[in-house]
Amino acid sequence: MSSALTEVRRPAEAPAPKQVVRGKKPPGLKKARTFYLFVAPWIIGFVTLTVFPLGYAFWLSLTDSDGLSPRTHFVGFDNYMEIFRDPLTLSSLGKTGLFALVTVPLSILAGLLLAVMLNQPIRGRGLLRGLIYLPAVVPPVGAALTFRLIFDRDAGAANGILSGLGGSPITWLVDPNVRYVLYALVLWGCGGAMIISLAGLQDIPRELLEAAQVDGASYWQTFTRITVPLLSPVILFQVITGVIGSLQSFAPLLLSSGSLSGAGAVPQGNYMYMIHVFAQYFSASRFGYASAMLWLLFAVILLVTLVIIKVSARTVFYTVEPEGKK
């Protein structure tokens, strides 16, 4: 017999079964446990410092809690209904909206103007950038107290300069002049907006600006048709963060007033929504009603932010679309 007939083919060897070692965890489970171990501090902090206070505040908003008495009564949505019957709450909300409408565009325009100026090759621009940005790092409480001293009627620097020029002293910290002091305080801290706009300006491709100059475009045409559209995402970011910050303003409004004795001494021009919330919490001891006011403010901020994002969809220019296409 030939060797071909006598050859016996051996079946392919099956892969050896994986050996399971007792007491040894799979590598995927070990990685997952390591991940959750590292993020556990953040999760604990998020639950205890964010989720629990939010839930507790919502529960308070459904009660008549005064913050001191252990007995509270569930009142349902009565606090929310009272908000719309309280003329002081509605007027303070309107003043807060007007304050945001004035200060947000003012701050963004001032920051953009300074950024355009300091983006030019001028001498000492690094020093100027630092000096203009310096007020933005001052805490709001310190800035408000400084402005209160500057605009004091009897010993303030503003009236001292006016007297030196032959003018009469002005009571800056009462209505209606107090709102101008507040606007000046907002403009004083526009260095943050300047830095953000400056970063956006330096991210614009120089080739586009040079091509516009070669085509004979003026500086204004280049600024309005190239610079502003490419800077629109940065402006949108400043608008959203500025509106949220303005609607939540509290310390500058309280401390820039003529007295530190509480919300009752705040001039009517500065009596905005957060001041009224502060008065309901600590003067009237109406923790339930004040918590309902804060939840209403949260709903207003969320609604305004969604409207801004929806309206800006056709005016904001993105170099990269959400799907990743250029």
Rosetta blueprint (number, residue, H / E / L):
1 M L
2 S L
3 S H
4 A H
5 L H
6 T H
7 E L
8 V L
9 R L
10 R L
11 P L
12 A L
13 E L
14 A L
15 P L
16 A L
17 P L
18 K L
19 Q L
20 V L
21 V L
22 R L
23 G L
24 K L
25 K L
26 P L
27 P H
28 G H
29 L H
30 K H
31 K H
32 A H
33 R H
34 T H
35 F H
36 Y H
37 L H
38 F H
39 V H
40 A H
41 P H
42 W H
43 I H
44 I H
45 G H
46 F H
47 V H
48 T H
49 L H
50 T H
51 V H
52 F H
53 P H
54 L H
55 G H
56 Y H
57 A H
58 F H
59 W H
60 L H
61 S H
62 L L
63 T E
64 D L
65 S L
66 D L
67 G L
68 L L
69 S L
70 P L
71 R L
72 T L
73 H L
74 F E
75 V L
76 G L
77 F L
78 D H
79 N H
80 Y H
81 M H
82 E H
83 I H
84 F L
85 R L
86 D L
87 P H
88 L H
89 T H
90 L H
91 S H
92 S H
93 L H
94 G H
95 K H
96 T H
97 G H
98 L H
99 F H
100 A H
101 L H
102 V H
103 T H
104 V H
105 P H
106 L H
107 S H
108 I H
109 L H
110 A H
111 G H
112 L H
113 L H
114 L H
115 A H
116 V H
117 M H
118 L H
119 N L
120 Q L
121 P L
122 I L
123 R L
124 G L
125 R H
126 G H
127 L H
128 L H
129 R H
130 G H
131 L H
132 I H
133 Y H
134 L H
135 P H
136 A H
137 V H
138 V L
139 P L
140 P H
141 V H
142 G H
143 A H
144 A H
145 L H
146 T H
147 F H
148 R H
149 L H
150 I H
151 F L
152 D L
153 R L
154 D L
155 A L
156 G L
157 A H
158 A H
159 N H
160 G H
161 I H
162 L H
163 S H
164 G H
165 L L
166 G L
167 G L
168 S L
169 P L
170 I L
171 T L
172 W L
173 L L
174 V L
175 D L
176 P L
177 N L
178 V H
179 R H
180 Y H
181 V H
182 L H
183 Y H
184 A H
185 L H
186 V H
187 L H
188 W H
189 G L
190 C L
191 G H
192 G H
193 A H
194 M H
195 I H
196 I H
197 S H
198 L H
199 A H
200 G H
201 L H
202 Q H
203 D L
204 I L
205 P L
206 R H
207 E H
208 L H
209 L H
210 E H
211 A H
212 A H
213 Q H
214 V H
215 D L
216 G L
217 A L
218 S L
219 Y H
220 W H
221 Q H
222 T H
223 F H
224 T H
225 R H
226 I H
227 T H
228 V H
229 P H
230 L H
231 L H
232 S H
233 P H
234 V H
235 I H
236 L H
237 F H
238 Q H
239 V H
240 I H
241 T H
242 G H
243 V H
244 I H
245 G H
246 S H
247 L H
248 Q L
249 S L
250 F L
251 A H
252 P H
253 L H
254 L H
255 L H
256 S L
257 S L
258 G L
259 S L
260 L L
261 S L
262 G L
263 A H
264 G H
265 A H
266 V L
267 P L
268 Q H
269 G H
270 N H
271 Y L
272 M L
273 Y H
274 M H
275 I H
276 H H
277 V H
278 F H
279 A H
280 Q H
281 Y H
282 F H
283 S L
284 A L
285 S L
286 R L
287 F H
288 G H
289 Y H
290 A H
291 S H
292 A H
293 M H
294 L H
295 W H
296 L H
297 L H
298 F H
299 A H
300 V H
301 I H
302 L H
303 L H
304 V H
305 T H
306 L H
307 V H
308 I H
309 I H
310 K H
311 V H
312 S H
313 A H
314 R H
315 T L
316 V L
317 F L
318 Y L
319 T L
320 V L
321 E L
322 P L
323 E L
324 G L
325 K L
326 K L
